[in-house]
Every structure is written in structure tokens, then in C-alpha cells.
Amino acid sequence: MIPKSYDRMSRRGLLLSMAGLNPWLPLRGHATPAGAPRPNIVVLLSDDMGWEQVGLNGGKEVRTPNIDRIAREGLKMSQFYVQPVCTPSRSCLLTGRYAWKTGTERRPTGSARQGMLRDGRTVAEALREAGYATWMVGKWHLGEWQAGHLPRARGFDHHYGHYGALIDSYTHTRGGVLDWHRNGKPVVEEGYSTFLLAKEASSLIARHD
């Protein structure tokens, strides 16, 4: 559960949710000294997704009405290019740096000991310094064997989900090992992972202004 202290905090928030289909979400806000409210920020990251897998780009195999609506009612930028796999794309989004500068040119395996280099500031760290509460729901996949490579060491106040790549969606295990965590501690829960992540994200939004 979310600590009650966060419920009372007068901080704006960033909730970053990164799963197979991945989101970042928002939190409680406060006004600037001039009285102008600062916005909540929601980032949805869908990694390893093909260009034509969404309806807005002509995809027909799976209906994506909500993603299509975001593009239709917002701003669609079509000349930004990402890496072909998840880990490099995630590091670029978090740091604003090329993957070869974050140490994530390749996707780490379950036995890999390395993680995203710690010599750069993440967007979560920058926003937290600006007074935001920062949250992440979903898959991390930027290092999992050293505490300094985990979400809460990279600017996130809260993390719920898994550290590695693909997991069994029902047992939340990878190679027979549990990979399901809440704020650095393993948790055993029943339920399909996508539904659990969606419930967590929705709960965070509902609890904050």
C-alpha cells in the first residue's frame, strides 16, 4: 500500500510505469509561489512495439483505441527514433543520453551483473529535485543485482513490478525465481501481471489530486 504520508504530501508527482506495455503516472500537486499550478506528468512507455501494431499507424491486428485517441487529440511526433529493444530505449528516455553513454547498448540477461551507468542524472531525479513525487509501475530492466541500479536508487520514490525481462504473467517468476517487488522487497501476489500493474497505476492516480 502507499504510505499515508504520501497521501498528505503537497508535492506534484511523476509516476513512471514501464511494463511490457509501460506507463508512468501522476500525483498530488501544489502551486508555485506565483500561484500557477504545475502539471502532473504521465509517461506511457511501450517498448519493443512494432510501428504498425497501433491503429494510428495503420495496425489492424489489435485494436488500440485509447492510444489512437491520445495521438488524435494530442501531438503526434513521428520523427523520433528509439532502439530496437527495451533496455537501451528505457535508458535513453530516463537520461536523455544515447545508449552507448548509459552502458546499455545491449539488453542484459538474467545473469548479467551490470546496469545503467550511475554517472548521469535521470528525469526522475531531476523532477524530484523540483518538488515532484516520483513513482514507477512495471518493468525496470536497467540492472537488478546491485542496489545502486534499482529504481529507488535512480530517483523513484516508489516502484512496483519486476526488475528483469519477461516473467511468467501468473506466477511472476523468471526461470523459477520470483521477480515481483514493491519498493525493493519481494512480494507474493496472485493475479495476472498486466492487471496487477494496471490496478496499481489506477490506484495511484485515484489517490492523488
Secondary structure, DSSP 8 states (H G I E B T S, - for coil): ---HHHHT---EEEEEEESSEEEEEEE---B-TTS-B---EEEEEETT--GGGSGGGT--SS--HHHHHHHHHS---------SSHHHHHHHHHHSS-HHHHT-SS---TT----S-SSS--HHHHHHHTTEEEEEEE---S--SSGGGSGGGTT-SEEEE-SSS---TTT-EETTEE--EETTEE----S-HHHHHHHHHHHHHHT--
